[in-house]
Amino acid sequence: MHFGKCLHDTRIRCGFTAQQMADYLGISLRAYRFYESGSREPNLETLSNIANKLNVTTDYLLGRNSVSKDVDEH
């Protein structure tokens, strides 16, 4: 699974809106949607912040590891 799809699916599973994620990251909704669509990739700091918010590892988001943390614990 590519990053954008994994990000989208994990965000939905955690119950966050795209706007909530954008606000958390301090970026526009449009910029956040670029991540989910695969048009852009976040820098390392932003990737780490996304993983923390969604309670998963960066490797999970990048498709390097199929095991995530428990996404129900935010």
PDB file of N, CA, C and O in Angstrom:
ATOM      1  N   MET A   1       0.856  -1.180   0.000  1.00  0.00           N
ATOM      2  CA  MET A   1       0.000   0.000   0.000  1.00  0.00           C
ATOM      3  C   MET A   1       0.900   1.241   0.000  1.00  0.00           C
ATOM      4  O   MET A   1       1.866   1.312   0.760  1.00  0.00           O
ATOM      5  N   HIS A   2       0.582   2.200  -0.844  1.00  0.00           N
ATOM      6  CA  HIS A   2       1.406   3.402  -0.880  1.00  0.00           C
ATOM      7  C   HIS A   2       1.035   4.365   0.251  1.00  0.00           C
ATOM      8  O   HIS A   2      -0.030   4.254   0.859  1.00  0.00           O
ATOM      9  N   PHE A   3       1.930   5.302   0.516  1.00  0.00           N
ATOM     10  CA  PHE A   3       1.796   6.206   1.653  1.00  0.00           C
ATOM     11  C   PHE A   3       0.441   6.909   1.710  1.00  0.00           C
ATOM     12  O   PHE A   3      -0.212   6.903   2.753  1.00  0.00           O
ATOM     13  N   GLY A   4       0.012   7.513   0.606  1.00  0.00           N
ATOM     14  CA  GLY A   4      -1.232   8.284   0.608  1.00  0.00           C
ATOM     15  C   GLY A   4      -2.445   7.456   1.004  1.00  0.00           C
ATOM     16  O   GLY A   4      -3.282   7.907   1.786  1.00  0.00           O
ATOM     17  N   LYS A   5      -2.540   6.257   0.471  1.00  0.00           N
ATOM     18  CA  LYS A   5      -3.672   5.371   0.798  1.00  0.00           C
ATOM     19  C   LYS A   5      -3.597   4.929   2.256  1.00  0.00           C
ATOM     20  O   LYS A   5      -4.607   4.897   2.959  1.00  0.00           O
ATOM     21  N   CYS A   6      -2.399   4.591   2.696  1.00  0.00           N
ATOM     22  CA  CYS A   6      -2.222   4.184   4.088  1.00  0.00           C
ATOM     23  C   CYS A   6      -2.585   5.333   5.025  1.00  0.00           C
ATOM     24  O   CYS A   6      -3.263   5.123   6.031  1.00  0.00           O
ATOM     25  N   LEU A   7      -2.141   6.533   4.703  1.00  0.00           N
ATOM     26  CA  LEU A   7      -2.462   7.708   5.508  1.00  0.00           C
ATOM     27  C   LEU A   7      -3.971   7.915   5.565  1.00  0.00           C
ATOM     28  O   LEU A   7      -4.534   8.103   6.643  1.00  0.00           O
ATOM     29  N   HIS A   8      -4.617   7.882   4.420  1.00  0.00           N
ATOM     30  CA  HIS A   8      -6.068   8.075   4.367  1.00  0.00           C
ATOM     31  C   HIS A   8      -6.795   7.018   5.195  1.00  0.00           C
ATOM     32  O   HIS A   8      -7.638   7.349   6.030  1.00  0.00           O
ATOM     33  N   ASP A   9      -6.471   5.757   4.966  1.00  0.00           N
ATOM     34  CA  ASP A   9      -7.154   4.661   5.661  1.00  0.00           C
ATOM     35  C   ASP A   9      -6.936   4.720   7.172  1.00  0.00           C
ATOM     36  O   ASP A   9      -7.858   4.472   7.949  1.00  0.00           O
ATOM     37  N   THR A  10      -5.725   5.045   7.577  1.00  0.00           N
ATOM     38  CA  THR A  10      -5.418   5.122   9.007  1.00  0.00           C
ATOM     39  C   THR A  10      -6.126   6.308   9.649  1.00  0.00           C
ATOM     40  O   THR A  10      -6.641   6.198  10.761  1.00  0.00           O
ATOM     41  N   ARG A  11      -6.151   7.437   8.954  1.00  0.00           N
ATOM     42  CA  ARG A  11      -6.861   8.620   9.477  1.00  0.00           C
ATOM     43  C   ARG A  11      -8.335   8.315   9.686  1.00  0.00           C
ATOM     44  O   ARG A  11      -8.904   8.663  10.721  1.00  0.00           O
ATOM     45  N   ILE A  12      -8.948   7.672   8.714  1.00  0.00           N
ATOM     46  CA  ILE A  12     -10.366   7.320   8.816  1.00  0.00           C
ATOM     47  C   ILE A  12     -10.588   6.365   9.990  1.00  0.00           C
ATOM     48  O   ILE A  12     -11.518   6.537  10.779  1.00  0.00           O
ATOM     49  N   ARG A  13      -9.732   5.371  10.090  1.00  0.00           N
ATOM     50  CA  ARG A  13      -9.853   4.381  11.170  1.00  0.00           C
ATOM     51  C   ARG A  13      -9.719   5.036  12.545  1.00  0.00           C
ATOM     52  O   ARG A  13     -10.341   4.595  13.511  1.00  0.00           O
ATOM     53  N   CYS A  14      -8.911   6.085  12.627  1.00  0.00           N
ATOM     54  CA  CYS A  14      -8.725   6.796  13.896  1.00  0.00           C
ATOM     55  C   CYS A  14      -9.834   7.810  14.175  1.00  0.00           C
ATOM     56  O   CYS A  14      -9.942   8.325  15.288  1.00  0.00           O
ATOM     57  N   GLY A  15     -10.649   8.091  13.174  1.00  0.00           N
ATOM     58  CA  GLY A  15     -11.781   8.993  13.374  1.00  0.00           C
ATOM     59  C   GLY A  15     -11.472  10.471  13.215  1.00  0.00           C
ATOM     60  O   GLY A  15     -12.214  11.316  13.716  1.00  0.00           O
ATOM     61  N   PHE A  16     -10.392  10.792  12.527  1.00  0.00           N
ATOM     62  CA  PHE A  16     -10.043  12.194  12.291  1.00  0.00           C
ATOM     63  C   PHE A  16     -10.492  12.626  10.901  1.00  0.00           C
ATOM     64  O   PHE A  16     -10.495  11.833   9.959  1.00  0.00           O
ATOM     65  N   THR A  17     -10.871  13.892  10.789  1.00  0.00           N
ATOM     66  CA  THR A  17     -11.152  14.450   9.473  1.00  0.00           C
ATOM     67  C   THR A  17      -9.841  14.940   8.872  1.00  0.00           C
ATOM     68  O   THR A  17      -8.850  15.130   9.578  1.00  0.00           O
ATOM     69  N   ALA A  18      -9.850  15.139   7.574  1.00  0.00           N
ATOM     70  CA  ALA A  18      -8.678  15.700   6.908  1.00  0.00           C
ATOM     71  C   ALA A  18      -8.394  17.103   7.457  1.00  0.00           C
ATOM     72  O   ALA A  18      -7.232  17.485   7.602  1.00  0.00           O
ATOM     73  N   GLN A  19      -9.426  17.858   7.755  1.00  0.00           N
ATOM     74  CA  GLN A  19      -9.242  19.205   8.304  1.00  0.00           C
ATOM     75  C   GLN A  19      -8.589  19.144   9.677  1.00  0.00           C
ATOM     76  O   GLN A  19      -7.723  19.964   9.982  1.00  0.00           O
ATOM     77  N   GLN A  20      -8.986  18.191  10.505  1.00  0.00           N
ATOM     78  CA  GLN A  20      -8.365  18.052  11.826  1.00  0.00           C
ATOM     79  C   GLN A  20      -6.877  17.738  11.695  1.00  0.00           C
ATOM     80  O   GLN A  20      -6.059  18.264  12.450  1.00  0.00           O
ATOM     81  N   MET A  21      -6.532  16.890  10.749  1.00  0.00           N
ATOM     82  CA  MET A  21      -5.129  16.558  10.535  1.00  0.00           C
ATOM     83  C   MET A  21      -4.359  17.785  10.043  1.00  0.00           C
ATOM     84  O   MET A  21      -3.259  18.064  10.519  1.00  0.00           O
ATOM     85  N   ALA A  22      -4.937  18.509   9.099  1.00  0.00           N
ATOM     86  CA  ALA A  22      -4.284  19.716   8.584  1.00  0.00           C
ATOM     87  C   ALA A  22      -4.071  20.726   9.709  1.00  0.00           C
ATOM     88  O   ALA A  22      -2.995  21.313   9.821  1.00  0.00           O
ATOM     89  N   ASP A  23      -5.084  20.927  10.534  1.00  0.00           N
ATOM     90  CA  ASP A  23      -4.961  21.861  11.654  1.00  0.00           C
ATOM     91  C   ASP A  23      -3.869  21.415  12.620  1.00  0.00           C
ATOM     92  O   ASP A  23      -3.077  22.238  13.080  1.00  0.00           O
ATOM     93  N   TYR A  24      -3.821  20.135  12.927  1.00  0.00           N
ATOM     94  CA  TYR A  24      -2.810  19.592  13.828  1.00  0.00           C
ATOM     95  C   TYR A  24      -1.402  19.830  13.276  1.00  0.00           C
ATOM     96  O   TYR A  24      -0.478  20.157  14.021  1.00  0.00           O
ATOM     97  N   LEU A  25      -1.260  19.663  11.982  1.00  0.00           N
ATOM     98  CA  LEU A  25       0.041  19.815  11.342  1.00  0.00           C
ATOM     99  C   LEU A  25       0.390  21.264  11.024  1.00  0.00           C
ATOM    100  O   LEU A  25       1.533  21.568  10.680  1.00  0.00           O
ATOM    101  N   GLY A  26      -0.598  22.165  11.137  1.00  0.00           N
ATOM    102  CA  GLY A  26      -0.362  23.574  10.842  1.00  0.00           C
ATOM    103  C   GLY A  26      -0.213  23.853   9.358  1.00  0.00           C
ATOM    104  O   GLY A  26       0.535  24.743   8.956  1.00  0.00           O
ATOM    105  N   ILE A  27      -0.936  23.079   8.541  1.00  0.00           N
ATOM    106  CA  ILE A  27      -0.895  23.259   7.088  1.00  0.00           C
ATOM    107  C   ILE A  27      -2.318  23.429   6.572  1.00  0.00           C
ATOM    108  O   ILE A  27      -3.286  23.208   7.298  1.00  0.00           O
ATOM    109  N   SER A  28      -2.427  23.818   5.326  1.00  0.00           N
ATOM    110  CA  SER A  28      -3.750  23.984   4.738  1.00  0.00           C
ATOM    111  C   SER A  28      -4.362  22.614   4.449  1.00  0.00           C
ATOM    112  O   SER A  28      -3.651  21.616   4.325  1.00  0.00           O
ATOM    113  N   LEU A  29      -5.670  22.582   4.344  1.00  0.00           N
ATOM    114  CA  LEU A  29      -6.359  21.354   3.987  1.00  0.00           C
ATOM    115  C   LEU A  29      -5.888  20.877   2.623  1.00  0.00           C
ATOM    116  O   LEU A  29      -5.704  19.679   2.410  1.00  0.00           O
ATOM    117  N   ARG A  30      -5.693  21.804   1.705  1.00  0.00           N
ATOM    118  CA  ARG A  30      -5.230  21.438   0.365  1.00  0.00           C
ATOM    119  C   ARG A  30      -3.864  20.747   0.417  1.00  0.00           C
ATOM    120  O   ARG A  30      -3.646  19.738  -0.253  1.00  0.00           O
ATOM    121  N   ALA A  31      -2.956  21.295   1.212  1.00  0.00           N
ATOM    122  CA  ALA A  31      -1.628  20.689   1.353  1.00  0.00           C
ATOM    123  C   ALA A  31      -1.737  19.291   1.948  1.00  0.00           C
ATOM    124  O   ALA A  31      -1.049  18.369   1.510  1.00  0.00           O
ATOM    125  N   TYR A  32      -2.602  19.136   2.948  1.00  0.00           N
ATOM    126  CA  TYR A  32      -2.779  17.807   3.545  1.00  0.00           C
ATOM    127  C   TYR A  32      -3.344  16.822   2.525  1.00  0.00           C
ATOM    128  O   TYR A  32      -2.902  15.676   2.450  1.00  0.00           O
ATOM    129  N   ARG A  33      -4.306  17.265   1.755  1.00  0.00           N
ATOM    130  CA  ARG A  33      -4.902  16.377   0.751  1.00  0.00           C
ATOM    131  C   ARG A  33      -3.886  15.939  -0.307  1.00  0.00           C
ATOM    132  O   ARG A  33      -4.012  14.856  -0.878  1.00  0.00           O
ATOM    133  N   PHE A  34      -2.887  16.774  -0.565  1.00  0.00           N
ATOM    134  CA  PHE A  34      -1.809  16.368  -1.475  1.00  0.00           C
ATOM    135  C   PHE A  34      -1.091  15.133  -0.933  1.00  0.00           C
ATOM    136  O   PHE A  34      -0.698  14.259  -1.706  1.00  0.00           O
ATOM    137  N   TYR A  35      -0.916  15.053   0.391  1.00  0.00           N
ATOM    138  CA  TYR A  35      -0.289  13.872   0.991  1.00  0.00           C
ATOM    139  C   TYR A  35      -1.138  12.627   0.746  1.00  0.00           C
ATOM    140  O   TYR A  35      -0.624  11.581   0.350  1.00  0.00           O
ATOM    141  N   GLU A  36      -2.437  12.750   0.985  1.00  0.00           N
ATOM    142  CA  GLU A  36      -3.313  11.587   0.818  1.00  0.00           C
ATOM    143  C   GLU A  36      -3.471  11.176  -0.642  1.00  0.00           C
ATOM    144  O   GLU A  36      -3.684  10.000  -0.935  1.00  0.00           O
ATOM    145  N   SER A  37      -3.370  12.119  -1.541  1.00  0.00           N
ATOM    146  CA  SER A  37      -3.522  11.787  -2.961  1.00  0.00           C
ATOM    147  C   SER A  37      -2.223  11.252  -3.568  1.00  0.00           C
ATOM    148  O   SER A  37      -2.219  10.708  -4.673  1.00  0.00           O
ATOM    149  N   GLY A  38      -1.135  11.414  -2.838  1.00  0.00           N
ATOM    150  CA  GLY A  38       0.149  10.962  -3.352  1.00  0.00           C
ATOM    151  C   GLY A  38       0.856  11.990  -4.211  1.00  0.00           C
ATOM    152  O   GLY A  38       1.905  11.698  -4.786  1.00  0.00           O
ATOM    153  N   SER A  39       0.301  13.191  -4.309  1.00  0.00           N
ATOM    154  CA  SER A  39       0.924  14.250  -5.104  1.00  0.00           C
ATOM    155  C   SER A  39       2.178  14.811  -4.452  1.00  0.00           C
ATOM    156  O   SER A  39       3.088  15.283  -5.133  1.00  0.00           O
ATOM    157  N   ARG A  40       2.213  14.754  -3.116  1.00  0.00           N
ATOM    158  CA  ARG A  40       3.366  15.253  -2.369  1.00  0.00           C
ATOM    159  C   ARG A  40       3.640  14.305  -1.216  1.00  0.00           C
ATOM    160  O   ARG A  40       2.760  13.568  -0.773  1.00  0.00           O
ATOM    161  N   GLU A  41       4.881  14.338  -0.739  1.00  0.00           N
ATOM    162  CA  GLU A  41       5.246  13.561   0.434  1.00  0.00           C
ATOM    163  C   GLU A  41       5.713  14.516   1.522  1.00  0.00           C
ATOM    164  O   GLU A  41       6.383  15.507   1.232  1.00  0.00           O
ATOM    165  N   PRO A  42       5.367  14.226   2.764  1.00  0.00           N
ATOM    166  CA  PRO A  42       5.776  15.114   3.850  1.00  0.00           C
ATOM    167  C   PRO A  42       7.269  14.991   4.138  1.00  0.00           C
ATOM    168  O   PRO A  42       7.887  13.969   3.843  1.00  0.00           O
ATOM    169  N   ASN A  43       7.842  16.055   4.721  1.00  0.00           N
ATOM    170  CA  ASN A  43       9.224  15.955   5.176  1.00  0.00           C
ATOM    171  C   ASN A  43       9.266  15.073   6.420  1.00  0.00           C
ATOM    172  O   ASN A  43       8.220  14.679   6.935  1.00  0.00           O
ATOM    173  N   LEU A  44      10.452  14.763   6.900  1.00  0.00           N
ATOM    174  CA  LEU A  44      10.612  13.830   8.004  1.00  0.00           C
ATOM    175  C   LEU A  44       9.904  14.295   9.277  1.00  0.00           C
ATOM    176  O   LEU A  44       9.277  13.492   9.967  1.00  0.00           O
ATOM    177  N   GLU A  45      10.001  15.574   9.584  1.00  0.00           N
ATOM    178  CA  GLU A  45       9.342  16.100  10.791  1.00  0.00           C
ATOM    179  C   GLU A  45       7.821  15.960  10.688  1.00  0.00           C
ATOM    180  O   GLU A  45       7.166  15.545  11.643  1.00  0.00           O
ATOM    181  N   THR A  46       7.273  16.303   9.539  1.00  0.00           N
ATOM    182  CA  THR A  46       5.825  16.189   9.347  1.00  0.00           C
ATOM    183  C   THR A  46       5.388  14.736   9.369  1.00  0.00           C
ATOM    184  O   THR A  46       4.352  14.414   9.951  1.00  0.00           O
ATOM    185  N   LEU A  47       6.152  13.858   8.750  1.00  0.00           N
ATOM    186  CA  LEU A  47       5.847  12.428   8.779  1.00  0.00           C
ATOM    187  C   LEU A  47       5.806  11.920  10.212  1.00  0.00           C
ATOM    188  O   LEU A  47       4.906  11.168  10.587  1.00  0.00           O
ATOM    189  N   SER A  48       6.770  12.327  11.001  1.00  0.00           N
ATOM    190  CA  SER A  48       6.816  11.933  12.412  1.00  0.00           C
ATOM    191  C   SER A  48       5.597  12.458  13.170  1.00  0.00           C
ATOM    192  O   SER A  48       5.015  11.740  13.983  1.00  0.00           O
ATOM    193  N   ASN A  49       5.211  13.701  12.907  1.00  0.00           N
ATOM    194  CA  ASN A  49       4.028  14.279  13.555  1.00  0.00           C
ATOM    195  C   ASN A  49       2.755  13.546  13.158  1.00  0.00           C
ATOM    196  O   ASN A  49       1.878  13.325  13.993  1.00  0.00           O
ATOM    197  N   ILE A  50       2.650  13.171  11.898  1.00  0.00           N
ATOM    198  CA  ILE A  50       1.485  12.409  11.426  1.00  0.00           C
ATOM    199  C   ILE A  50       1.427  11.064  12.147  1.00  0.00           C
ATOM    200  O   ILE A  50       0.372  10.661  12.638  1.00  0.00           O
ATOM    201  N   ALA A  51       2.561  10.374  12.208  1.00  0.00           N
ATOM    202  CA  ALA A  51       2.613   9.071  12.870  1.00  0.00           C
ATOM    203  C   ALA A  51       2.223   9.192  14.340  1.00  0.00           C
ATOM    204  O   ALA A  51       1.488   8.352  14.859  1.00  0.00           O
ATOM    205  N   ASN A  52       2.711  10.227  15.007  1.00  0.00           N
ATOM    206  CA  ASN A  52       2.360  10.434  16.412  1.00  0.00           C
ATOM    207  C   ASN A  52       0.867  10.671  16.588  1.00  0.00           C
ATOM    208  O   ASN A  52       0.248  10.093  17.481  1.00  0.00           O
ATOM    209  N   LYS A  53       0.289  11.507  15.752  1.00  0.00           N
ATOM    210  CA  LYS A  53      -1.138  11.814  15.844  1.00  0.00           C
ATOM    211  C   LYS A  53      -1.982  10.562  15.619  1.00  0.00           C
ATOM    212  O   LYS A  53      -2.990  10.358  16.296  1.00  0.00           O
ATOM    213  N   LEU A  54      -1.571   9.729  14.670  1.00  0.00           N
ATOM    214  CA  LEU A  54      -2.342   8.535  14.334  1.00  0.00           C
ATOM    215  C   LEU A  54      -1.917   7.317  15.154  1.00  0.00           C
ATOM    216  O   LEU A  54      -2.482   6.234  15.003  1.00  0.00           O
ATOM    217  N   ASN A  55      -0.923   7.500  16.017  1.00  0.00           N
ATOM    218  CA  ASN A  55      -0.431   6.442  16.887  1.00  0.00           C
ATOM    219  C   ASN A  55       0.026   5.208  16.109  1.00  0.00           C
ATOM    220  O   ASN A  55      -0.292   4.073  16.465  1.00  0.00           O
ATOM    221  N   VAL A  56       0.771   5.458  15.053  1.00  0.00           N
ATOM    222  CA  VAL A  56       1.380   4.393  14.259  1.00  0.00           C
ATOM    223  C   VAL A  56       2.844   4.730  14.061  1.00  0.00           C
ATOM    224  O   VAL A  56       3.278   5.836  14.384  1.00  0.00           O
ATOM    225  N   THR A  57       3.605   3.792  13.537  1.00  0.00           N
ATOM    226  CA  THR A  57       5.012   4.063  13.257  1.00  0.00           C
ATOM    227  C   THR A  57       5.144   4.707  11.876  1.00  0.00           C
ATOM    228  O   THR A  57       4.261   4.580  11.029  1.00  0.00           O
ATOM    229  N   THR A  58       6.249   5.389  11.672  1.00  0.00           N
ATOM    230  CA  THR A  58       6.510   5.945  10.343  1.00  0.00           C
ATOM    231  C   THR A  58       6.690   4.804   9.338  1.00  0.00           C
ATOM    232  O   THR A  58       6.274   4.924   8.186  1.00  0.00           O
ATOM    233  N   ASP A  59       7.298   3.713   9.763  1.00  0.00           N
ATOM    234  CA  ASP A  59       7.457   2.557   8.871  1.00  0.00           C
ATOM    235  C   ASP A  59       6.101   2.024   8.418  1.00  0.00           C
ATOM    236  O   ASP A  59       5.943   1.622   7.265  1.00  0.00           O
ATOM    237  N   TYR A  60       5.136   2.022   9.312  1.00  0.00           N
ATOM    238  CA  TYR A  60       3.788   1.575   8.943  1.00  0.00           C
ATOM    239  C   TYR A  60       3.204   2.482   7.861  1.00  0.00           C
ATOM    240  O   TYR A  60       2.663   1.998   6.867  1.00  0.00           O
ATOM    241  N   LEU A  61       3.313   3.782   8.055  1.00  0.00           N
ATOM    242  CA  LEU A  61       2.780   4.726   7.064  1.00  0.00           C
ATOM    243  C   LEU A  61       3.474   4.595   5.714  1.00  0.00           C
ATOM    244  O   LEU A  61       2.862   4.790   4.664  1.00  0.00           O
ATOM    245  N   LEU A  62       4.753   4.263   5.759  1.00  0.00           N
ATOM    246  CA  LEU A  62       5.529   4.137   4.523  1.00  0.00           C
ATOM    247  C   LEU A  62       5.416   2.756   3.890  1.00  0.00           C
ATOM    248  O   LEU A  62       6.021   2.496   2.850  1.00  0.00           O
ATOM    249  N   GLY A  63       4.644   1.873   4.516  1.00  0.00           N
ATOM    250  CA  GLY A  63       4.435   0.550   3.952  1.00  0.00           C
ATOM    251  C   GLY A  63       5.578  -0.407   4.187  1.00  0.00           C
ATOM    252  O   GLY A  63       5.659  -1.444   3.529  1.00  0.00           O
ATOM    253  N   ARG A  64       6.461  -0.085   5.107  1.00  0.00           N
ATOM    254  CA  ARG A  64       7.605  -0.951   5.407  1.00  0.00           C
ATOM    255  C   ARG A  64       7.294  -1.988   6.461  1.00  0.00           C
ATOM    256  O   ARG A  64       8.042  -2.951   6.627  1.00  0.00           O
ATOM    257  N   ASN A  65       6.201  -1.802   7.172  1.00  0.00           N
ATOM    258  CA  ASN A  65       5.828  -2.690   8.262  1.00  0.00           C
ATOM    259  C   ASN A  65       4.317  -2.783   8.280  1.00  0.00           C
ATOM    260  O   ASN A  65       3.634  -1.760   8.324  1.00  0.00           O
ATOM    261  N   SER A  66       3.791  -3.980   8.247  1.00  0.00           N
ATOM    262  CA  SER A  66       2.335  -4.140   8.214  1.00  0.00           C
ATOM    263  C   SER A  66       1.712  -4.107   9.598  1.00  0.00           C
ATOM    264  O   SER A  66       0.488  -4.144   9.726  1.00  0.00           O
ATOM    265  N   VAL A  67       2.532  -4.039  10.633  1.00  0.00           N
ATOM    266  CA  VAL A  67       2.025  -4.013  12.003  1.00  0.00           C
ATOM    267  C   VAL A  67       2.064  -2.586  12.513  1.00  0.00           C
ATOM    268  O   VAL A  67       3.113  -1.942  12.513  1.00  0.00           O
ATOM    269  N   SER A  68       0.906  -2.097  12.949  1.00  0.00           N
ATOM    270  CA  SER A  68       0.847  -0.751  13.518  1.00  0.00           C
ATOM    271  C   SER A  68       0.712  -0.859  15.019  1.00  0.00           C
ATOM    272  O   SER A  68       0.500  -1.944  15.559  1.00  0.00           O
ATOM    273  N   LYS A  69       0.837   0.272  15.690  1.00  0.00           N
ATOM    274  CA  LYS A  69       0.493   0.325  17.105  1.00  0.00           C
ATOM    275  C   LYS A  69      -1.017   0.195  17.193  1.00  0.00           C
ATOM    276  O   LYS A  69      -1.700   0.124  16.171  1.00  0.00           O
ATOM    277  N   ASP A  70      -1.530   0.164  18.392  1.00  0.00           N
ATOM    278  CA  ASP A  70      -2.982   0.122  18.583  1.00  0.00           C
ATOM    279  C   ASP A  70      -3.548   1.499  18.235  1.00  0.00           C
ATOM    280  O   ASP A  70      -3.375   2.445  19.003  1.00  0.00           O
ATOM    281  N   VAL A  71      -4.217   1.625  17.094  1.00  0.00           N
ATOM    282  CA  VAL A  71      -4.692   2.926  16.628  1.00  0.00           C
ATOM    283  C   VAL A  71      -5.864   3.470  17.443  1.00  0.00           C
ATOM    284  O   VAL A  71      -6.274   4.612  17.236  1.00  0.00           O
ATOM    285  N   ASP A  72      -6.403   2.686  18.353  1.00  0.00           N
ATOM    286  CA  ASP A  72      -7.509   3.164  19.169  1.00  0.00           C
ATOM    287  C   ASP A  72      -7.040   3.991  20.352  1.00  0.00           C
ATOM    288  O   ASP A  72      -7.856   4.611  21.033  1.00  0.00           O
ATOM    289  N   GLU A  73      -5.742   4.010  20.605  1.00  0.00           N
ATOM    290  CA  GLU A  73      -5.193   4.790  21.722  1.00  0.00           C
ATOM    291  C   GLU A  73      -4.599   6.076  21.188  1.00  0.00           C
ATOM    292  O   GLU A  73      -3.468   6.057  20.701  1.00  0.00           O
ATOM    293  N   HIS A  74      -5.306   7.190  21.255  1.00  0.00           N
ATOM    294  CA  HIS A  74      -4.781   8.469  20.781  1.00  0.00           C
ATOM    295  C   HIS A  74      -4.250   9.227  21.969  1.00  0.00           C
ATOM    296  O   HIS A  74      -3.752  10.343  21.817  1.00  0.00           O
TER     297      HIS A  74
END
